[in-house]
Amino acid sequence: MIREPAQVTIDASGRVQIPLGILAEAGLDTKSPVLAYSDGDGRIVLRRLNDAIDDLLLGEEL
């Protein structure tokens, strides 16, 4: 559930600044290692790296 939506823009180098409130709500901070992947249909997913590794080790889909 998105509680604090925010419009962001992709800059010329492909970077996006994610508001701190959204990061905090997701349990992330500015130094959090994440895995980024496309979920298709205009959707990009960021997962905590440790959670993504755990999913792979347990045989679950990302």
PDB file of N, CA, C and O in Angstrom:
ATOM      1  N   MET A   1       0.836  -1.170   0.000  1.00  0.00           N
ATOM      2  CA  MET A   1       0.000   0.000   0.000  1.00  0.00           C
ATOM      3  C   MET A   1       0.892   1.249   0.000  1.00  0.00           C
ATOM      4  O   MET A   1       1.805   1.361   0.818  1.00  0.00           O
ATOM      5  N   ILE A   2       0.629   2.165  -0.900  1.00  0.00           N
ATOM      6  CA  ILE A   2       1.376   3.416  -0.956  1.00  0.00           C
ATOM      7  C   ILE A   2       0.606   4.454  -0.162  1.00  0.00           C
ATOM      8  O   ILE A   2      -0.519   4.807  -0.517  1.00  0.00           O
ATOM      9  N   ARG A   3       1.208   4.943   0.910  1.00  0.00           N
ATOM     10  CA  ARG A   3       0.529   5.920   1.762  1.00  0.00           C
ATOM     11  C   ARG A   3       0.930   7.344   1.421  1.00  0.00           C
ATOM     12  O   ARG A   3       0.185   8.290   1.675  1.00  0.00           O
ATOM     13  N   GLU A   4       2.135   7.487   0.832  1.00  0.00           N
ATOM     14  CA  GLU A   4       2.656   8.814   0.574  1.00  0.00           C
ATOM     15  C   GLU A   4       3.165   8.884  -0.868  1.00  0.00           C
ATOM     16  O   GLU A   4       4.376   8.938  -1.082  1.00  0.00           O
ATOM     17  N   PRO A   5       2.271   8.886  -1.858  1.00  0.00           N
ATOM     18  CA  PRO A   5       2.734   8.909  -3.242  1.00  0.00           C
ATOM     19  C   PRO A   5       3.420  10.229  -3.563  1.00  0.00           C
ATOM     20  O   PRO A   5       3.083  11.272  -3.004  1.00  0.00           O
ATOM     21  N   ALA A   6       4.379  10.166  -4.463  1.00  0.00           N
ATOM     22  CA  ALA A   6       5.092  11.360  -4.885  1.00  0.00           C
ATOM     23  C   ALA A   6       5.469  11.201  -6.351  1.00  0.00           C
ATOM     24  O   ALA A   6       5.907  10.133  -6.776  1.00  0.00           O
ATOM     25  N   GLN A   7       5.297  12.259  -7.109  1.00  0.00           N
ATOM     26  CA  GLN A   7       5.739  12.236  -8.501  1.00  0.00           C
ATOM     27  C   GLN A   7       7.225  12.554  -8.527  1.00  0.00           C
ATOM     28  O   GLN A   7       7.667  13.541  -7.939  1.00  0.00           O
ATOM     29  N   VAL A   8       7.990  11.718  -9.210  1.00  0.00           N
ATOM     30  CA  VAL A   8       9.426  11.940  -9.363  1.00  0.00           C
ATOM     31  C   VAL A   8       9.750  11.892 -10.851  1.00  0.00           C
ATOM     32  O   VAL A   8       8.955  11.403 -11.654  1.00  0.00           O
ATOM     33  N   THR A   9      10.922  12.403 -11.210  1.00  0.00           N
ATOM     34  CA  THR A   9      11.330  12.453 -12.611  1.00  0.00           C
ATOM     35  C   THR A   9      12.665  11.739 -12.777  1.00  0.00           C
ATOM     36  O   THR A   9      13.549  11.846 -11.927  1.00  0.00           O
ATOM     37  N   ILE A  10      12.797  11.027 -13.855  1.00  0.00           N
ATOM     38  CA  ILE A  10      14.064  10.365 -14.185  1.00  0.00           C
ATOM     39  C   ILE A  10      14.950  11.410 -14.869  1.00  0.00           C
ATOM     40  O   ILE A  10      14.546  12.004 -15.869  1.00  0.00           O
ATOM     41  N   ASP A  11      16.168  11.641 -14.329  1.00  0.00           N
ATOM     42  CA  ASP A  11      17.038  12.651 -14.923  1.00  0.00           C
ATOM     43  C   ASP A  11      17.800  12.073 -16.114  1.00  0.00           C
ATOM     44  O   ASP A  11      17.639  10.900 -16.450  1.00  0.00           O
ATOM     45  N   ALA A  12      18.617  12.888 -16.742  1.00  0.00           N
ATOM     46  CA  ALA A  12      19.315  12.510 -17.967  1.00  0.00           C
ATOM     47  C   ALA A  12      20.271  11.328 -17.772  1.00  0.00           C
ATOM     48  O   ALA A  12      20.582  10.627 -18.735  1.00  0.00           O
ATOM     49  N   SER A  13      20.736  11.103 -16.551  1.00  0.00           N
ATOM     50  CA  SER A  13      21.633   9.973 -16.293  1.00  0.00           C
ATOM     51  C   SER A  13      20.878   8.749 -15.792  1.00  0.00           C
ATOM     52  O   SER A  13      21.500   7.758 -15.408  1.00  0.00           O
ATOM     53  N   GLY A  14      19.526   8.799 -15.789  1.00  0.00           N
ATOM     54  CA  GLY A  14      18.717   7.661 -15.377  1.00  0.00           C
ATOM     55  C   GLY A  14      18.466   7.585 -13.889  1.00  0.00           C
ATOM     56  O   GLY A  14      17.984   6.566 -13.395  1.00  0.00           O
ATOM     57  N   ARG A  15      18.782   8.635 -13.173  1.00  0.00           N
ATOM     58  CA  ARG A  15      18.603   8.635 -11.716  1.00  0.00           C
ATOM     59  C   ARG A  15      17.250   9.204 -11.314  1.00  0.00           C
ATOM     60  O   ARG A  15      16.685  10.072 -11.980  1.00  0.00           O
ATOM     61  N   VAL A  16      16.754   8.678 -10.192  1.00  0.00           N
ATOM     62  CA  VAL A  16      15.505   9.152  -9.603  1.00  0.00           C
ATOM     63  C   VAL A  16      15.773   9.407  -8.124  1.00  0.00           C
ATOM     64  O   VAL A  16      16.391   8.577  -7.457  1.00  0.00           O
ATOM     65  N   GLN A  17      15.320  10.536  -7.608  1.00  0.00           N
ATOM     66  CA  GLN A  17      15.436  10.795  -6.176  1.00  0.00           C
ATOM     67  C   GLN A  17      14.133  10.355  -5.511  1.00  0.00           C
ATOM     68  O   GLN A  17      13.052  10.857  -5.821  1.00  0.00           O
ATOM     69  N   ILE A  18      14.269   9.404  -4.589  1.00  0.00           N
ATOM     70  CA  ILE A  18      13.101   8.886  -3.872  1.00  0.00           C
ATOM     71  C   ILE A  18      12.963   9.672  -2.569  1.00  0.00           C
ATOM     72  O   ILE A  18      13.914   9.744  -1.791  1.00  0.00           O
ATOM     73  N   PRO A  19      11.805  10.256  -2.324  1.00  0.00           N
ATOM     74  CA  PRO A  19      11.613  11.027  -1.088  1.00  0.00           C
ATOM     75  C   PRO A  19      11.902  10.187   0.156  1.00  0.00           C
ATOM     76  O   PRO A  19      11.595   8.996   0.204  1.00  0.00           O
ATOM     77  N   LEU A  20      12.496  10.832   1.158  1.00  0.00           N
ATOM     78  CA  LEU A  20      12.879  10.133   2.389  1.00  0.00           C
ATOM     79  C   LEU A  20      11.690   9.481   3.086  1.00  0.00           C
ATOM     80  O   LEU A  20      11.839   8.419   3.690  1.00  0.00           O
ATOM     81  N   GLY A  21      10.522  10.096   3.012  1.00  0.00           N
ATOM     82  CA  GLY A  21       9.337   9.507   3.644  1.00  0.00           C
ATOM     83  C   GLY A  21       8.978   8.164   3.047  1.00  0.00           C
ATOM     84  O   GLY A  21       8.580   7.248   3.768  1.00  0.00           O
ATOM     85  N   ILE A  22       9.115   8.037   1.741  1.00  0.00           N
ATOM     86  CA  ILE A  22       8.825   6.759   1.073  1.00  0.00           C
ATOM     87  C   ILE A  22       9.869   5.719   1.452  1.00  0.00           C
ATOM     88  O   ILE A  22       9.538   4.558   1.697  1.00  0.00           O
ATOM     89  N   LEU A  23      11.138   6.140   1.498  1.00  0.00           N
ATOM     90  CA  LEU A  23      12.193   5.207   1.922  1.00  0.00           C
ATOM     91  C   LEU A  23      11.941   4.720   3.344  1.00  0.00           C
ATOM     92  O   LEU A  23      12.031   3.523   3.618  1.00  0.00           O
ATOM     93  N   ALA A  24      11.627   5.638   4.241  1.00  0.00           N
ATOM     94  CA  ALA A  24      11.385   5.267   5.644  1.00  0.00           C
ATOM     95  C   ALA A  24      10.204   4.320   5.754  1.00  0.00           C
ATOM     96  O   ALA A  24      10.250   3.352   6.514  1.00  0.00           O
ATOM     97  N   GLU A  25       9.146   4.593   5.000  1.00  0.00           N
ATOM     98  CA  GLU A  25       7.957   3.737   5.037  1.00  0.00           C
ATOM     99  C   GLU A  25       8.285   2.318   4.577  1.00  0.00           C
ATOM    100  O   GLU A  25       7.678   1.352   5.040  1.00  0.00           O
ATOM    101  N   ALA A  26       9.250   2.201   3.662  1.00  0.00           N
ATOM    102  CA  ALA A  26       9.653   0.894   3.145  1.00  0.00           C
ATOM    103  C   ALA A  26      10.733   0.237   4.001  1.00  0.00           C
ATOM    104  O   ALA A  26      11.165  -0.880   3.718  1.00  0.00           O
ATOM    105  N   GLY A  27      11.166   0.940   5.052  1.00  0.00           N
ATOM    106  CA  GLY A  27      12.208   0.379   5.912  1.00  0.00           C
ATOM    107  C   GLY A  27      13.591   0.504   5.313  1.00  0.00           C
ATOM    108  O   GLY A  27      14.475  -0.295   5.621  1.00  0.00           O
ATOM    109  N   LEU A  28      13.792   1.500   4.457  1.00  0.00           N
ATOM    110  CA  LEU A  28      15.082   1.731   3.805  1.00  0.00           C
ATOM    111  C   LEU A  28      15.630   3.082   4.225  1.00  0.00           C
ATOM    112  O   LEU A  28      14.888   3.958   4.669  1.00  0.00           O
ATOM    113  N   ASP A  29      16.953   3.242   4.077  1.00  0.00           N
ATOM    114  CA  ASP A  29      17.543   4.565   4.251  1.00  0.00           C
ATOM    115  C   ASP A  29      18.484   4.821   3.084  1.00  0.00           C
ATOM    116  O   ASP A  29      18.557   4.020   2.152  1.00  0.00           O
ATOM    117  N   THR A  30      19.200   5.932   3.135  1.00  0.00           N
ATOM    118  CA  THR A  30      20.009   6.345   1.983  1.00  0.00           C
ATOM    119  C   THR A  30      21.215   5.441   1.720  1.00  0.00           C
ATOM    120  O   THR A  30      21.823   5.541   0.654  1.00  0.00           O
ATOM    121  N   LYS A  31      21.565   4.593   2.626  1.00  0.00           N
ATOM    122  CA  LYS A  31      22.705   3.673   2.440  1.00  0.00           C
ATOM    123  C   LYS A  31      22.269   2.219   2.239  1.00  0.00           C
ATOM    124  O   LYS A  31      23.119   1.330   2.180  1.00  0.00           O
ATOM    125  N   SER A  32      20.986   1.963   2.136  1.00  0.00           N
ATOM    126  CA  SER A  32      20.470   0.604   2.024  1.00  0.00           C
ATOM    127  C   SER A  32      20.826  -0.018   0.676  1.00  0.00           C
ATOM    128  O   SER A  32      20.537   0.568  -0.367  1.00  0.00           O
ATOM    129  N   PRO A  33      21.455  -1.210   0.683  1.00  0.00           N
ATOM    130  CA  PRO A  33      21.681  -1.902  -0.593  1.00  0.00           C
ATOM    131  C   PRO A  33      20.365  -2.509  -1.074  1.00  0.00           C
ATOM    132  O   PRO A  33      19.676  -3.196  -0.320  1.00  0.00           O
ATOM    133  N   VAL A  34      20.027  -2.250  -2.325  1.00  0.00           N
ATOM    134  CA  VAL A  34      18.788  -2.762  -2.894  1.00  0.00           C
ATOM    135  C   VAL A  34      19.066  -3.430  -4.233  1.00  0.00           C
ATOM    136  O   VAL A  34      20.076  -3.159  -4.881  1.00  0.00           O
ATOM    137  N   LEU A  35      18.163  -4.295  -4.628  1.00  0.00           N
ATOM    138  CA  LEU A  35      18.173  -4.924  -5.942  1.00  0.00           C
ATOM    139  C   LEU A  35      17.050  -4.277  -6.732  1.00  0.00           C
ATOM    140  O   LEU A  35      15.919  -4.203  -6.254  1.00  0.00           O
ATOM    141  N   ALA A  36      17.348  -3.806  -7.938  1.00  0.00           N
ATOM    142  CA  ALA A  36      16.336  -3.173  -8.786  1.00  0.00           C
ATOM    143  C   ALA A  36      16.077  -4.069  -9.985  1.00  0.00           C
ATOM    144  O   ALA A  36      17.009  -4.588 -10.599  1.00  0.00           O
ATOM    145  N   TYR A  37      14.794  -4.247 -10.313  1.00  0.00           N
ATOM    146  CA  TYR A  37      14.456  -5.018 -11.503  1.00  0.00           C
ATOM    147  C   TYR A  37      13.117  -4.551 -12.053  1.00  0.00           C
ATOM    148  O   TYR A  37      12.301  -3.967 -11.341  1.00  0.00           O
ATOM    149  N   SER A  38      12.911  -4.822 -13.334  1.00  0.00           N
ATOM    150  CA  SER A  38      11.659  -4.471 -13.982  1.00  0.00           C
ATOM    151  C   SER A  38      10.626  -5.545 -13.691  1.00  0.00           C
ATOM    152  O   SER A  38      10.912  -6.739 -13.776  1.00  0.00           O
ATOM    153  N   ASP A  39       9.432  -5.110 -13.350  1.00  0.00           N
ATOM    154  CA  ASP A  39       8.313  -6.021 -13.147  1.00  0.00           C
ATOM    155  C   ASP A  39       7.363  -5.922 -14.344  1.00  0.00           C
ATOM    156  O   ASP A  39       6.218  -6.371 -14.297  1.00  0.00           O
ATOM    157  N   GLY A  40       7.880  -5.319 -15.413  1.00  0.00           N
ATOM    158  CA  GLY A  40       7.097  -5.164 -16.635  1.00  0.00           C
ATOM    159  C   GLY A  40       6.021  -4.107 -16.509  1.00  0.00           C
ATOM    160  O   GLY A  40       5.742  -3.614 -15.417  1.00  0.00           O
ATOM    161  N   ASP A  41       5.425  -3.768 -17.623  1.00  0.00           N
ATOM    162  CA  ASP A  41       4.278  -2.870 -17.663  1.00  0.00           C
ATOM    163  C   ASP A  41       4.538  -1.540 -16.961  1.00  0.00           C
ATOM    164  O   ASP A  41       3.664  -1.021 -16.267  1.00  0.00           O
ATOM    165  N   GLY A  42       5.766  -0.974 -17.146  1.00  0.00           N
ATOM    166  CA  GLY A  42       6.078   0.330 -16.573  1.00  0.00           C
ATOM    167  C   GLY A  42       6.378   0.322 -15.093  1.00  0.00           C
ATOM    168  O   GLY A  42       6.334   1.369 -14.448  1.00  0.00           O
ATOM    169  N   ARG A  43       6.683  -0.836 -14.543  1.00  0.00           N
ATOM    170  CA  ARG A  43       6.893  -0.953 -13.104  1.00  0.00           C
ATOM    171  C   ARG A  43       8.338  -1.355 -12.816  1.00  0.00           C
ATOM    172  O   ARG A  43       8.857  -2.292 -13.422  1.00  0.00           O
ATOM    173  N   ILE A  44       8.986  -0.648 -11.893  1.00  0.00           N
ATOM    174  CA  ILE A  44      10.333  -0.986 -11.426  1.00  0.00           C
ATOM    175  C   ILE A  44      10.228  -1.283  -9.943  1.00  0.00           C
ATOM    176  O   ILE A  44       9.594  -0.536  -9.198  1.00  0.00           O
ATOM    177  N   VAL A  45      10.845  -2.371  -9.513  1.00  0.00           N
ATOM    178  CA  VAL A  45      10.773  -2.805  -8.120  1.00  0.00           C
ATOM    179  C   VAL A  45      12.145  -2.650  -7.475  1.00  0.00           C
ATOM    180  O   VAL A  45      13.161  -2.997  -8.077  1.00  0.00           O
ATOM    181  N   LEU A  46      12.173  -2.133  -6.258  1.00  0.00           N
ATOM    182  CA  LEU A  46      13.380  -2.101  -5.439  1.00  0.00           C
ATOM    183  C   LEU A  46      13.143  -3.040  -4.259  1.00  0.00           C
ATOM    184  O   LEU A  46      12.140  -2.919  -3.555  1.00  0.00           O
ATOM    185  N   ARG A  47      14.066  -3.972  -4.047  1.00  0.00           N
ATOM    186  CA  ARG A  47      13.971  -4.910  -2.902  1.00  0.00           C
ATOM    187  C   ARG A  47      15.215  -4.771  -2.061  1.00  0.00           C
ATOM    188  O   ARG A  47      16.311  -4.576  -2.587  1.00  0.00           O
ATOM    189  N   ARG A  48      15.050  -4.872  -0.747  1.00  0.00           N
ATOM    190  CA  ARG A  48      16.247  -4.942   0.094  1.00  0.00           C
ATOM    191  C   ARG A  48      17.075  -6.115  -0.409  1.00  0.00           C
ATOM    192  O   ARG A  48      16.541  -7.198  -0.647  1.00  0.00           O
ATOM    193  N   LEU A  49      18.355  -5.908  -0.569  1.00  0.00           N
ATOM    194  CA  LEU A  49      19.222  -6.940  -1.123  1.00  0.00           C
ATOM    195  C   LEU A  49      19.150  -8.229  -0.312  1.00  0.00           C
ATOM    196  O   LEU A  49      19.072  -9.316  -0.884  1.00  0.00           O
ATOM    197  N   ASN A  50      19.174  -8.118   1.011  1.00  0.00           N
ATOM    198  CA  ASN A  50      19.106  -9.324   1.849  1.00  0.00           C
ATOM    199  C   ASN A  50      17.807 -10.083   1.660  1.00  0.00           C
ATOM    200  O   ASN A  50      17.808 -11.314   1.648  1.00  0.00           O
ATOM    201  N   ASP A  51      16.680  -9.361   1.511  1.00  0.00           N
ATOM    202  CA  ASP A  51      15.394 -10.017   1.281  1.00  0.00           C
ATOM    203  C   ASP A  51      15.393 -10.747  -0.057  1.00  0.00           C
ATOM    204  O   ASP A  51      14.885 -11.863  -0.159  1.00  0.00           O
ATOM    205  N   ALA A  52      15.960 -10.120  -1.076  1.00  0.00           N
ATOM    206  CA  ALA A  52      16.011 -10.737  -2.403  1.00  0.00           C
ATOM    207  C   ALA A  52      16.880 -11.991  -2.389  1.00  0.00           C
ATOM    208  O   ALA A  52      16.533 -12.996  -3.009  1.00  0.00           O
ATOM    209  N   ILE A  53      18.008 -11.934  -1.685  1.00  0.00           N
ATOM    210  CA  ILE A  53      18.889 -13.104  -1.582  1.00  0.00           C
ATOM    211  C   ILE A  53      18.185 -14.228  -0.836  1.00  0.00           C
ATOM    212  O   ILE A  53      18.257 -15.387  -1.245  1.00  0.00           O
ATOM    213  N   ASP A  54      17.505 -13.891   0.257  1.00  0.00           N
ATOM    214  CA  ASP A  54      16.756 -14.898   1.013  1.00  0.00           C
ATOM    215  C   ASP A  54      15.706 -15.569   0.131  1.00  0.00           C
ATOM    216  O   ASP A  54      15.539 -16.788   0.183  1.00  0.00           O
ATOM    217  N   ASP A  55      14.994 -14.777  -0.681  1.00  0.00           N
ATOM    218  CA  ASP A  55      13.992 -15.333  -1.589  1.00  0.00           C
ATOM    219  C   ASP A  55      14.625 -16.311  -2.571  1.00  0.00           C
ATOM    220  O   ASP A  55      14.070 -17.377  -2.838  1.00  0.00           O
ATOM    221  N   LEU A  56      15.788 -15.946  -3.107  1.00  0.00           N
ATOM    222  CA  LEU A  56      16.469 -16.833  -4.059  1.00  0.00           C
ATOM    223  C   LEU A  56      16.900 -18.130  -3.389  1.00  0.00           C
ATOM    224  O   LEU A  56      16.765 -19.207  -3.970  1.00  0.00           O
ATOM    225  N   LEU A  57      17.415 -18.030  -2.174  1.00  0.00           N
ATOM    226  CA  LEU A  57      17.867 -19.214  -1.455  1.00  0.00           C
ATOM    227  C   LEU A  57      16.714 -20.132  -1.078  1.00  0.00           C
ATOM    228  O   LEU A  57      16.878 -21.350  -1.005  1.00  0.00           O
ATOM    229  N   LEU A  58      15.539 -19.541  -0.839  1.00  0.00           N
ATOM    230  CA  LEU A  58      14.361 -20.330  -0.469  1.00  0.00           C
ATOM    231  C   LEU A  58      13.570 -20.766  -1.681  1.00  0.00           C
ATOM    232  O   LEU A  58      12.565 -21.466  -1.550  1.00  0.00           O
ATOM    233  N   GLY A  59      14.020 -20.352  -2.884  1.00  0.00           N
ATOM    234  CA  GLY A  59      13.343 -20.768  -4.107  1.00  0.00           C
ATOM    235  C   GLY A  59      12.081 -19.999  -4.414  1.00  0.00           C
ATOM    236  O   GLY A  59      11.254 -20.451  -5.205  1.00  0.00           O
ATOM    237  N   GLU A  60      11.920 -18.835  -3.794  1.00  0.00           N
ATOM    238  CA  GLU A  60      10.734 -18.021  -4.061  1.00  0.00           C
ATOM    239  C   GLU A  60      11.026 -17.068  -5.206  1.00  0.00           C
ATOM    240  O   GLU A  60      12.179 -16.721  -5.465  1.00  0.00           O
ATOM    241  N   GLU A  61       9.956 -16.645  -5.897  1.00  0.00           N
ATOM    242  CA  GLU A  61      10.106 -15.684  -6.985  1.00  0.00           C
ATOM    243  C   GLU A  61      10.324 -14.297  -6.421  1.00  0.00           C
ATOM    244  O   GLU A  61       9.814 -13.956  -5.354  1.00  0.00           O
ATOM    245  N   LEU A  62      11.109 -13.479  -7.172  1.00  0.00           N
ATOM    246  CA  LEU A  62      11.308 -12.076  -6.789  1.00  0.00           C
ATOM    247  C   LEU A  62      10.065 -11.282  -7.031  1.00  0.00           C
ATOM    248  O   LEU A  62      10.040 -10.079  -6.768  1.00  0.00           O
TER     249      LEU A  62
END
